[in-house]
């Protein structure tokens, strides 16, 4: 498992050229997933993962770890990227196929106050730069 994950992290850095923050987030998400697998499953090889393992992991995150839907969604995105990479480059079955992203709560847009609009218009009128 470690060798494939090392190759995946190199792929992120050198082929996808993700930012350092994105790389660190992927690393944290996968490390958390590895800890989950070691504690709650008998899976020791990425080839043995199924979408049921992923669904159970998301359920664990929601019910026991108290992770928000937005964070769960990011963690699932990480696992989907890993799964796609393993499928494409190492002929491992997609283990995230059929796993849906958590529903995110709807948020109303934030309004701009009259003072903010007034300052914006005043600044625009004073600034003559292109």
N, C-alpha and C positions, 0 to 999 in steps of 0.2 A: 504494500500500500504506500509506503514512504517514497519509494522510487517513482511511482506514477504521480504522486502529489508533487514531488520535486520537479518533475518534467512539466506538470501543469503550471506551477509557479514560474518556471522559466518561460513557458509559452506566454503567460500574462505579461511578463516584463519585456521580452524580446520580440515577440510577434504581434501581440495586441497593443503593446506599449502603453499599458495603463499607468495612471498616475501613482505616485507613492501612496497617497491616501487610499486609493482604490485597492492597491495591492495589499496594504495592511488590513483593510476591511475583509477582503477575501481570505486572507491568512487567519484572521480571528474567527470568521464564520466557519471555516473548515476545521480549525482546531476544536471549536465548540462541538461541531458535528462528530468529530473523531472521539471526543470524550463521551458524548452521548452513546455512540456505537459501542465503545468499550465497556460502558456501565450498564446499558439496558438491552444490548443485543449480543448475539454470538457471531456477528459479522466481523471477519478479520481481513476480508479481501473485497476490493471495490467491485469485482466481477459478481459478487454474491448479492449486491444491493438490488432491491426492487422498489417500485413506487410505493408499496405498502410501508416499507421502512421510512420513506420520506414523509408520508402522511402521518405516521405515528410520531415522527420527530416534530413535525409542525404542531401536532396535538400536544405533545410534551411541552413545547415552547409556550404555547398559549395557556395551558392549564396549570403546569407545575413551575415553569420558569418565569411566568408573568411577563412575557415578551409582547410588546404591542404588535398589532397587525402590520404596521409600517416596517418595523424591524424584521418581523417574520417574512415579509415579502422580500426584503433585501437578502435575507439568508437563503430563501428559496431561489432567488435569482442567481446567487453564487453557486448553489448546487446544480441548477440548470446549466450554467456555463460549464461547470466541471463535467457534468454528464455528457454534454454535447462534445466537449473536447475528447473525452475518453472514447466516445462512440466514433468520432471522426478519425482519431489518430491511433487508437489502440483496439478498435473493433470490440468494444464493450457495449452491451445493450444499454439503451437509454433508460436510466432508472428513475427519471423524473417525468416520464411521459404520462399524461393523464392527471398530473398533480396541478390543481388550480391554485392561483395566488389567493391569499386571504382577502376578504372584502375590506376595503379601506373606508373609514367613515367620511362622509361628505362634509366639506368645510365651505362655509360661505366666504366669498372674497372679502378682503379687508378694504374698508373705504378710506379715502383720502379726505382729511379735514379741510375746511375752507381756508384756514391759515396756511396749510401746506400748499394748496393750489395757488394762493396769493403769492407766497414766497417763490414758487416755481415760475410763475409768470413774471414776477419782478426780476428774477435772476436771468430769465431768458431775454427780457427786454434790455438788460444792461450788458449782457455778454454778446459781443460782436464777432467772436471767433467762428470760423467755419465749423 
